[in-house]
Amino acid sequence: MTDIETRPTSRVLPPDVTAEQFEKALEAFRDAIGAQHVFDTDETVRPYYDAFPVTPNDADFAPSAVLVPGTTEEVQAIVRIANEYLIPVHAVSTGKNLGYGGSAPRTAGSVVLHLGARMNRILEVNDKYGYALVEPGVTYYDLYDYIQEHKLNLWIDAPDLAWGSIVGNTMDRGVGYTPYGNHSMWKCGLEVVLPDGDLLRTGLGGLPGSNAWQLFAPGFGPSPDNMFEQSNYGIVTKLGIQLMQPPPAAQTFQITFENADDIQAIIDTVLPLRINMAPLQNVPVLRNIFLDAAQVSTREEWYTGDGPIPDDVIKTMQKELNLGYWNFYGTVYGPPPIIDMYLSIIEGAFSQIPGAKFYTTDTRPHTADDRGAHTLHDRHKINTGVPTTEEANVFNWIPNAGHFFFSPISAPDGEDAARQFKAVKSLADEYVKDYAAQFIIGLREMHHISLLLYNTKDEASKAETLALTQQLIADGARDGYGEYRAHNALGDQVAETYSWNNHAQRRFNEKIKDALDPNGIINPGKSGIWPARLRGRGL
């Protein structure tokens, strides 16, 4: 057993747990999963802090230790020990969701369960029925490589950055960009360790001998699968994800629009082309000039003065990169004659907006002389099942770059888009934060992903970014726009905005939490859901 007197002096203990109790818990964890898989020194725990912190105190979301289980049974054992000693646990797959807190827990002093380090097996890939069954450590790259190696007739659907976990992305309602872009919709069959250490398989996984666990999600009776998304009701140890078969061909296009004020016409043109999944078959994105420029350049290349980047400099960026203020990307699929027909319909619709220019990967090759073609060709990879991390180039835009998100949901309506754009851009300019944004258009909703870049080494920049985002959340809620994800520092505020009927949603979530997890062990505070013993304590 580690001598209590030699434990790291910077350790943040869990709420209501003494140093002596914590050491006993660590010893029990060592017995359960092996001492070599329990980490509690500064050197081994520090990598699990928030990579992009925005609060002044490093310990606000600091873990106390890290556990690396190798099996579902070990996860069960950890949860049972955690109940005995009142140790909160925060499970992560790979911890790569950096803009939302990464691997850092909501409650300081929690023990991080790094599931993906050892639980990283691809358990099954079924070519005939188009699905995979994976553990938390399987990344999009891992599944892609497996499919290529085994020459399977399947595509993955990856988010912008494919370095993360399929389980982690799906359970936090992440999205991709092929026709299978709504990852929540295509999950099918979960294995979940519940807060008391019991084990649940959802849907037809509850029927011994069934061969349809990954084929029909509901099973019989209530379907709890979605309750484990963005919640703290259990720990997912296996997940089924349904996969798309490749079409005969695919072509990716880019449409550039000169003026910021074009946004209303662009979005209003999208909906009738999108709602029936034709001719806009995939999840298209509308990106602004800052986001695309950050893929191929740095801010100081364009502007080194004070304040927000001036309009004349933005025009220079557009001209030299041959991009619009807004740039629209999508992919069409099918036999070549169908592709040609769909592209013709799309080009015809958007050409009604003055100044619109239409390109495809064929008509605009990516060359050293045309940096602005970079995103077109990167989107082609993403939209055709090829993982990439090129979007991480955004971190080159400013020194020591971190990013924070404001991500409201609204109807895919031009007036809503214009209102959100003007509000966010105006406030970002006031705080001198570049507004790098994209609108992701679903069938009947729109994600507005506002990427707010800041200097992680500058305390003032961090504080301003947090204050800016808090104001955006408040203003957005006032106007009827709700967040679909939140950083640890913002979860309580976002939960507070869902206030209909005296916060009926939050009260319902708390009832479920208290029933399933009376000791408040699993990630207390996640998504603003606090257990009874910690509720109202301002942790």
Backbone hydrogen bonds, N-H to C=O, Kabsch-Sander energy under -0.5 kcal/mol:
donor,donor_aa,acceptor,acceptor_aa,energy
6,T,3,D,-1.7
7,R,4,I,-1.2
11,R,8,P,-1.4
13,L,11,R,-0.6
17,V,14,P,-1.5
22,F,18,T,-2.4
23,E,19,A,-2.1
24,K,20,E,-1.8
25,A,21,Q,-2.1
26,L,22,F,-2.5
27,E,23,E,-2.1
28,A,24,K,-2.0
29,F,25,A,-2.5
30,R,26,L,-2.5
31,D,27,E,-2.0
32,A,28,A,-1.8
33,I,29,F,-2.5
34,G,30,R,-2.1
37,H,34,G,-2.1
38,V,35,A,-1.6
39,F,66,V,-3.0
45,V,41,T,-2.3
46,R,42,D,-2.5
48,Y,45,V,-2.3
49,Y,46,R,-2.1
58,D,56,P,-0.7
60,D,57,N,-1.7
62,A,59,A,-1.3
64,S,110,S,-2.4
65,A,110,S,-0.7
66,V,39,F,-2.8
67,L,112,V,-3.3
68,V,37,H,-2.2
75,V,71,T,-1.7
76,Q,72,T,-2.4
77,A,73,E,-2.2
78,I,74,E,-2.4
79,V,75,V,-2.4
80,R,76,Q,-2.1
81,I,77,A,-2.2
82,A,78,I,-2.7
83,N,79,V,-1.9
84,E,80,R,-1.6
85,Y,81,I,-2.0
86,L,82,A,-1.0
87,I,82,A,-2.0
89,V,521,I,-2.6
90,H,111,V,-2.8
91,A,89,V,-0.5
92,V,113,L,-2.7
98,L,96,K,-2.2
100,Y,97,N,-1.7
101,G,98,L,-1.5
102,G,97,N,-2.2
104,A,101,G,-2.0
108,A,60,D,-0.5
108,A,106,R,-0.7
109,G,62,A,-3.4
110,S,107,T,-1.7
111,V,88,P,-2.9
112,V,65,A,-2.6
112,V,110,S,-0.5
113,L,90,H,-2.5
114,H,67,L,-2.7
114,H,112,V,-0.8
115,L,92,V,-2.2
115,L,113,L,-1.6
116,G,92,V,-0.7
116,G,93,S,-1.6
117,A,114,H,-0.7
118,R,115,L,-0.8
119,M,115,L,-2.2
120,N,118,R,-1.5
123,L,121,R,-0.9
123,L,133,L,-1.9
124,E,133,L,-1.5
126,N,131,Y,-2.8
127,D,125,V,-0.7
130,G,126,N,-1.5
131,Y,126,N,-1.3
132,A,241,I,-2.2
133,L,124,E,-2.7
134,V,239,L,-2.6
135,E,121,R,-1.8
137,G,119,M,-2.9
138,V,135,E,-1.7
139,T,137,G,-0.6
140,Y,162,A,-0.6
140,Y,164,G,-1.4
141,Y,162,A,-0.9
143,L,139,T,-2.2
144,Y,140,Y,-2.3
145,D,141,Y,-2.9
146,Y,142,D,-2.2
147,I,143,L,-2.3
148,Q,144,Y,-2.5
149,E,145,D,-2.9
150,H,146,Y,-2.2
151,K,148,Q,-1.0
152,L,147,I,-2.3
154,L,152,L,-1.4
155,W,244,M,-3.2
156,I,385,G,-0.6
162,A,160,D,-0.6
162,A,388,T,-2.0
164,G,161,L,-0.7
166,I,138,V,-2.3
169,N,165,S,-2.4
170,T,166,I,-2.2
171,M,167,V,-2.6
172,D,168,G,-0.8
172,D,169,N,-0.6
173,R,170,T,-1.6
174,G,169,N,-3.0
176,G,181,G,-2.6
177,Y,158,A,-0.6
181,G,178,T,-1.5
183,H,174,G,-0.7
183,H,181,G,-1.4
185,M,182,N,-0.9
186,W,182,N,-0.9
187,K,183,H,-0.6
187,K,184,S,-0.8
188,C,240,G,-2.9
191,E,238,K,-2.3
192,V,200,L,-3.2
193,V,235,I,-2.9
194,L,192,V,-0.6
194,L,198,D,-2.9
197,G,194,L,-2.5
200,L,192,V,-2.8
202,T,190,L,-2.3
204,L,216,F,-0.8
205,G,202,T,-1.9
206,G,203,G,-1.8
207,L,204,L,-1.4
210,S,207,L,-2.1
215,L,212,A,-1.6
216,F,212,A,-1.7
227,M,224,P,-1.8
228,F,224,P,-0.5
228,F,225,D,-1.6
229,E,226,N,-1.4
230,Q,171,M,-2.4
231,S,228,F,-0.7
235,I,193,V,-2.4
236,V,234,G,-0.5
237,T,191,E,-2.7
238,K,191,E,-1.3
239,L,134,V,-2.2
240,G,189,G,-2.1
241,I,132,A,-2.7
242,Q,186,W,-2.9
243,L,130,G,-2.7
244,M,155,W,-0.7
251,Q,332,V,-2.2
253,F,330,G,-2.7
254,Q,359,Y,-2.5
255,I,328,F,-2.3
256,T,357,K,-2.3
257,F,326,W,-2.6
262,D,259,N,-1.7
263,I,260,A,-1.3
264,Q,261,D,-0.6
266,I,262,D,-2.3
267,I,263,I,-2.3
268,D,264,Q,-2.1
269,T,265,A,-1.3
270,V,266,I,-1.5
271,L,267,I,-1.5
273,L,269,T,-0.6
273,L,270,V,-1.2
274,R,270,V,-1.2
274,R,271,L,-1.1
275,I,271,L,-2.6
277,M,274,R,-2.6
280,L,273,L,-2.2
281,Q,279,P,-1.3
282,N,331,T,-0.7
283,V,177,Y,-1.3
285,V,329,Y,-2.0
286,L,439,F,-2.3
287,R,285,V,-0.5
287,R,327,N,-3.0
288,N,437,A,-2.3
289,I,325,Y,-1.6
292,D,288,N,-1.8
293,A,289,I,-2.8
294,A,290,F,-1.9
295,Q,292,D,-1.0
296,V,293,A,-1.4
297,S,293,A,-1.2
299,R,397,W,-2.6
301,E,298,T,-0.9
302,W,298,T,-0.6
302,W,299,R,-1.7
303,Y,299,R,-2.4
314,I,310,P,-2.0
315,K,311,D,-2.2
316,T,312,D,-1.5
317,M,313,V,-2.4
318,Q,314,I,-2.5
319,K,315,K,-2.4
320,E,316,T,-2.7
321,L,317,M,-2.0
322,N,318,Q,-0.8
323,L,318,Q,-2.2
325,Y,257,F,-1.7
326,W,257,F,-1.7
327,N,287,R,-2.8
328,F,255,I,-3.0
329,Y,285,V,-2.8
330,G,253,F,-1.4
332,V,251,Q,-2.4
334,G,249,A,-2.2
338,I,335,P,-1.0
339,I,335,P,-2.1
340,D,336,P,-2.6
341,M,337,P,-2.0
342,Y,338,I,-2.8
343,L,339,I,-2.8
344,S,340,D,-1.9
345,I,341,M,-2.0
346,I,342,Y,-2.5
347,E,343,L,-2.9
348,G,344,S,-2.3
349,A,345,I,-2.0
350,F,346,I,-2.2
351,S,347,E,-1.8
352,Q,349,A,-1.0
353,I,350,F,-1.8
356,A,353,I,-1.9
357,K,256,T,-1.8
359,Y,254,Q,-2.8
361,T,252,T,-1.7
364,R,360,T,-2.1
367,T,365,P,-0.8
370,D,367,T,-1.4
373,A,370,D,-1.5
374,H,371,R,-2.1
377,H,373,A,-1.8
378,D,374,H,-2.2
379,R,375,T,-3.1
380,H,376,L,-1.3
381,K,377,H,-1.4
382,I,378,D,-2.2
383,N,379,R,-3.0
384,T,380,H,-0.6
384,T,381,K,-1.3
385,G,382,I,-1.1
386,V,381,K,-2.7
391,E,160,D,-0.5
392,A,389,T,-1.9
393,N,390,E,-2.3
394,V,391,E,-1.6
395,F,392,A,-2.1
396,N,393,N,-2.4
397,W,394,V,-1.6
401,A,395,F,-0.7
401,A,398,I,-0.9
402,G,454,Y,-2.4
404,F,452,L,-1.8
405,F,99,G,-0.6
406,F,450,S,-1.6
409,I,482,G,-2.2
410,S,446,M,-1.7
413,D,411,A,-2.5
417,A,413,D,-2.5
418,A,414,G,-2.6
419,R,415,E,-2.2
420,Q,416,D,-2.7
421,F,417,A,-2.8
422,K,418,A,-2.4
423,A,419,R,-2.2
424,V,420,Q,-2.8
425,K,421,F,-2.8
426,S,422,K,-2.1
427,L,423,A,-2.0
428,A,424,V,-2.8
429,D,425,K,-2.4
430,E,426,S,-1.8
431,Y,427,L,-1.7
432,V,429,D,-1.0
433,K,428,A,-2.6
436,A,434,D,-1.1
436,A,451,L,-1.8
437,A,435,Y,-0.7
438,Q,449,I,-1.8
439,F,286,L,-2.6
440,I,438,Q,-0.6
440,I,447,H,-3.0
441,I,284,P,-2.1
441,I,439,F,-0.6
442,G,440,I,-0.7
442,G,445,E,-2.3
446,M,410,S,-2.2
447,H,440,I,-2.7
448,H,408,P,-2.4
448,H,446,M,-0.5
449,I,438,Q,-2.8
449,I,447,H,-0.8
450,S,406,F,-2.6
450,S,448,H,-1.0
451,L,436,A,-2.6
451,L,449,I,-0.8
452,L,404,F,-2.9
452,L,450,S,-0.7
453,L,434,D,-0.9
453,L,451,L,-0.7
454,Y,402,G,-2.0
456,T,400,N,-2.8
456,T,454,Y,-0.7
458,D,455,N,-1.6
459,E,457,K,-0.6
462,K,458,D,-2.2
463,A,459,E,-2.4
464,E,460,A,-2.6
465,T,461,S,-2.1
466,L,462,K,-2.2
467,A,463,A,-2.5
468,L,464,E,-2.9
469,T,465,T,-2.3
470,Q,466,L,-2.5
471,Q,467,A,-2.1
472,L,468,L,-2.3
473,I,469,T,-2.5
474,A,470,Q,-2.0
475,D,471,Q,-2.9
476,G,472,L,-2.9
477,A,473,I,-2.5
478,R,474,A,-2.0
479,D,475,D,-1.5
480,G,477,A,-1.4
481,Y,476,G,-3.3
482,G,409,I,-0.7
482,G,480,G,-0.6
484,Y,407,S,-1.4
490,L,487,H,-2.2
491,G,487,H,-1.2
494,V,490,L,-2.6
495,A,491,G,-2.7
496,E,492,D,-2.0
497,T,493,Q,-1.2
497,T,494,V,-0.6
498,Y,494,V,-0.8
498,Y,495,A,-0.8
499,S,497,T,-1.9
502,N,499,S,-0.6
503,H,499,S,-1.7
504,A,500,W,-2.3
507,R,503,H,-2.5
508,F,504,A,-2.3
509,N,505,Q,-2.7
510,E,506,R,-2.5
511,K,507,R,-1.9
512,I,508,F,-2.0
513,K,509,N,-2.5
514,D,510,E,-2.7
515,A,511,K,-1.8
516,L,512,I,-2.7
517,D,513,K,-2.9
520,G,517,D,-2.1
523,N,89,V,-3.1
523,N,521,I,-0.8
525,G,529,I,-2.3
526,K,523,N,-2.0
528,G,525,G,-2.1
529,I,526,K,-2.1
530,W,528,G,-0.7
534,L,531,P,-1.4
535,R,531,P,-1.2
537,R,534,L,-1.5
